[in-house]
Amino acid sequence: MLVVEGLTCRFGTKAAIDNVTFSVTPGSFVGVIGRSGAGKSTLLRSINRLNPVSDGRILYKDIDVTTLRGRELRQWRARSAMIFQQFNLVGRLDVLSNVLMGRLAEVSSWRSLAQLWPAEDIAVALSALEQFDIAALAAQRADQLSGGQQQRVAIARALVQNPEIILADEPIASLDPRNTKIVMDALLRINKHFGITVICNLHSLDLARTYCDRLIGMATGRLVFDDVPAALTAQIARELYDLEADEVMGTVPPPVSGTAIPALGEVAAA
């Protein structure tokens, strides 16, 4: 179980995250919602230790994540894979090389620098690409792909880390509706098929209600809502989003049990 206790993250005198406490059971799909500047990205980056923690603790199983350094910190970042809004791919490298970057915690520095990846790692990376229907793009430069394809490469890179948690920071913010669905379906499939915990920052309540089994609402760095999607009323949404409420409130109803989950092989190439 992931436990966040009194987490505070300050930049100067400003607390981007202010005394946040919650826990996440394994295999959950948690959506973090709130208006721009609410602290959603800082929360995920703090869990991954990309942002410094000012106060509080992050616990995972018997590990105090906030105390990790060196190799142990690198191993934690492999176990809690990040997916970013802007993909964070190396555009001049081919797709396969970008996916193999997810194996950096497991191979020596000289091998990665020389691009001498073990055959087993190459096979794992190709398998991940195959699951997202983009194995045919393995030799193509990453900067020649569409936005939806690049984000699927980023998800494949996260998957080859063999993570126990995926932290997705607004993964569909720059995508059109069709690619938004492709990427969210891929994250849902990873969650349900592999049992990997997903914590995903989302601006759209429509998507949050459709894909997540639990929602955490953030406002000015504080946790102000923590419940199932069905408990998120229009009034609570307006308190969370204020002037942005009309923009983010969708019409898709909360997910119902038994909803079909698309197979990875059904994801069409963008």
Secondary structure, DSSP 8 states (H G I E B T S, - for coil): -EEEEEEEEEETTEEEEEEEEEEE-TT-EEEEE-STTSSHHHHHHHHTTSS---EEEEEETTEEGGG--HHHHHHHHHHEEEE-TT----TTSBHHHHHHGGGGGGS-HHHHHTT---HHHHHHHHHHHHHTT-GGGTTSBGGGS-HHHHHHHHHHHHHTT--SEEEEESTTTTS-HHHHHHHHHHHHHHHHHH--EEEEE-S-HHHHHHH-SEEEEEETTEEEEEE-GGG--HHHHHHHHGGGHHHH--------TT-----GGG----
